[in-house]
Amino acid sequence: MTTIVEALQSLDHVDDEQWTAAGLPKVETVQELTQNNDLTRSDIDEVAPGFERFTDISDYIDAGESHEDEEQDEEIESEDDDAVNQWEEKKTGVEGKIKELELKKNEIDEKILVQIKKRDRYIEKILALRPEMTPTEAIKQYQESQLKNRLDAYNSKQGLLKQLTTTSASELDKSFINQS
């Protein structure tokens, strides 16, 4: 079974179907991934407070050139110097767009890294609050805590016994005899 953290980590930040308009993961999507239909928004917020879609990358993704360029490519059929110059201009324009898209890609990569670091901090906080341990480790931790409790109780009783001296024990005996 997938945990909430694992479900959140698996979300696709590009897929609008997995996110609300506010940039929060859709509860239905997380329910489906965790196979837990009782899961609520507050459950998600408790496990990963502030978790949101890292960016609206649709602003950075160019939907691509229309097919006009291809049609224009076909129009340049001449083989003279003018045609070469036209092809050079097109090549230069495409190279400029490539550089522009590479810059946008780098911006997106940086934002992704920031969000990954943010997610990792959340995971660290979650693990600090809910350390994952094997059942064997949990049993051992419980046994150690019980042993400590018994040792504390034993030491407390030993302290009380040390306070009772021989004289105070005989005084208790005398007071008991006097009451009888």
C-alpha positions as CSV (number, residue, x, y, z in Angstrom):
1,M,0.0,0.0,0.0
2,T,1.3,3.4,-1.0
3,T,1.8,6.0,1.8
4,I,0.6,9.6,1.4
5,V,4.2,10.8,1.1
6,E,4.9,8.3,-1.7
7,A,1.7,9.3,-3.4
8,L,2.6,12.9,-3.3
9,Q,6.1,12.2,-4.6
10,S,4.6,10.3,-7.5
11,L,2.4,13.1,-8.7
12,D,3.1,14.5,-12.1
13,H,3.4,18.3,-11.9
14,V,2.6,18.6,-15.6
15,D,-0.6,16.6,-15.4
16,D,-3.5,19.1,-14.7
17,E,-5.8,16.2,-13.9
18,Q,-3.9,15.6,-10.6
19,W,-4.0,19.2,-9.3
20,T,-6.7,21.7,-8.2
21,A,-6.8,25.2,-9.7
22,A,-5.1,26.3,-6.5
23,G,-2.1,24.0,-7.1
24,L,-3.0,21.5,-4.5
25,P,-3.0,17.8,-5.1
26,K,-6.5,16.5,-5.8
27,V,-7.8,14.4,-2.9
28,E,-9.3,11.9,-5.3
29,T,-5.9,11.3,-7.0
30,V,-4.2,10.8,-3.6
31,Q,-7.0,8.5,-2.5
32,E,-6.6,6.5,-5.7
33,L,-2.8,6.2,-5.3
34,T,-3.0,5.3,-1.6
35,Q,-6.1,3.1,-2.1
36,N,-7.7,4.9,0.8
37,N,-11.1,6.4,0.0
38,D,-11.4,7.8,3.5
39,L,-8.4,10.1,3.0
40,T,-9.2,13.8,3.4
41,R,-7.5,17.1,2.5
42,S,-6.7,17.5,6.2
43,D,-4.9,14.2,6.2
44,I,-2.8,15.3,3.3
45,D,-2.1,18.7,4.9
46,E,-1.1,17.0,8.2
47,V,1.4,14.8,6.4
48,A,2.8,17.4,4.0
49,P,1.8,20.9,5.1
50,G,2.2,23.4,2.3
51,F,2.7,20.8,-0.4
52,E,1.8,22.2,-3.8
53,R,2.4,22.0,-7.4
54,F,5.9,23.4,-8.0
55,T,5.0,25.7,-10.9
56,D,2.6,26.2,-13.7
57,I,5.0,25.0,-16.3
58,S,2.5,25.7,-19.1
59,D,3.8,29.2,-19.0
60,Y,7.2,27.9,-19.9
61,I,6.4,25.3,-22.5
62,D,6.1,26.6,-26.0
63,A,3.4,24.6,-27.7
64,G,5.6,24.4,-30.7
65,E,5.8,26.1,-33.9
66,S,2.8,25.9,-36.2
67,H,3.2,24.2,-39.5
68,E,3.6,27.5,-41.2
69,D,7.4,27.2,-41.0
70,E,7.2,23.9,-42.8
71,E,5.0,25.4,-45.5
72,Q,7.4,28.3,-45.8
73,D,10.3,25.8,-46.1
74,E,8.6,24.3,-49.1
75,E,8.2,27.7,-50.8
76,I,12.0,28.3,-50.9
77,E,12.8,26.1,-53.9
78,S,15.3,28.2,-55.7
79,E,18.9,27.2,-55.5
80,D,20.5,30.6,-55.9
81,D,22.4,32.7,-53.3
82,D,19.1,34.4,-52.3
83,A,17.7,31.0,-51.3
84,V,20.8,30.2,-49.3
85,N,20.5,33.5,-47.5
86,Q,16.8,32.7,-46.7
87,W,17.8,29.3,-45.3
88,E,20.6,30.9,-43.2
89,E,18.0,33.4,-41.8
90,K,15.7,30.5,-40.9
91,K,18.5,28.5,-39.4
92,T,19.6,31.6,-37.3
93,G,16.0,32.1,-36.2
94,V,15.6,28.5,-35.1
95,E,18.9,28.6,-33.3
96,G,17.7,31.7,-31.4
97,K,14.5,29.8,-30.4
98,I,16.6,26.9,-29.3
99,K,18.6,29.1,-27.0
100,E,15.5,30.8,-25.7
101,L,13.9,27.4,-24.9
102,E,17.1,26.2,-23.3
103,L,17.0,29.2,-21.0
104,K,13.4,28.5,-20.1
105,K,14.3,24.8,-19.5
106,N,17.1,25.9,-17.2
107,E,14.7,28.1,-15.3
108,I,12.3,25.2,-15.0
109,D,15.1,22.9,-13.9
110,E,16.1,25.4,-11.2
111,K,12.5,25.6,-10.0
112,I,12.2,21.8,-10.0
113,L,15.3,21.6,-7.8
114,V,14.0,24.2,-5.4
115,Q,10.7,22.2,-5.1
116,I,12.6,18.9,-4.7
117,K,14.6,20.4,-1.9
118,K,11.4,21.7,-0.3
119,R,9.8,18.3,-0.7
120,D,12.8,16.6,0.9
121,R,12.7,19.0,3.9
122,Y,9.0,18.0,4.3
123,I,9.9,14.3,4.1
124,E,12.6,14.8,6.8
125,K,10.1,16.5,9.0
126,I,7.6,13.8,8.5
127,L,10.1,11.1,9.2
128,A,11.2,12.9,12.3
129,L,7.6,13.0,13.6
130,R,6.8,9.5,12.4
131,P,10.0,7.5,12.3
132,E,9.6,4.4,10.1
133,M,10.7,1.3,11.8
134,T,10.4,-2.4,11.3
135,P,8.0,-4.4,13.5
136,T,11.1,-5.9,15.2
137,E,12.5,-2.5,15.9
138,A,9.2,-1.3,17.3
139,I,9.0,-4.4,19.6
140,K,12.5,-3.9,20.8
141,Q,11.8,-0.2,21.5
142,Y,8.7,-1.2,23.5
143,Q,10.6,-3.8,25.5
144,E,13.4,-1.3,26.3
145,S,10.8,1.3,27.4
146,Q,9.2,-1.3,29.7
147,L,12.5,-2.4,31.1
148,K,13.3,1.3,31.9
149,N,10.0,1.7,33.6
150,R,10.6,-1.4,35.8
151,L,14.1,-0.2,36.6
152,D,12.8,3.2,37.6
153,A,10.1,1.6,39.8
154,Y,12.7,-0.7,41.4
155,N,15.1,2.2,42.1
156,S,12.2,4.2,43.6
157,K,11.4,1.3,46.0
158,Q,15.1,0.9,46.9
159,G,15.2,4.6,47.8
160,L,12.2,4.2,50.2
161,L,13.8,1.1,51.8
162,K,17.0,3.0,52.4
163,Q,15.1,5.7,54.2
164,L,13.8,3.2,56.7
165,T,16.5,2.6,59.2
166,T,16.7,0.0,61.8
167,T,15.5,2.5,64.4
168,S,12.6,3.6,62.4
169,A,11.6,0.0,61.8
170,S,11.7,-0.6,65.6
171,E,9.7,2.6,66.1
172,L,7.0,1.3,63.8
173,D,6.9,-2.0,65.7
174,K,6.5,-0.1,69.0
175,S,3.7,2.1,67.6
176,F,2.0,-1.0,66.2
177,I,2.2,-2.7,69.6
178,N,0.9,0.4,71.4
179,Q,-2.1,0.5,69.1
180,S,-3.1,-3.1,69.8
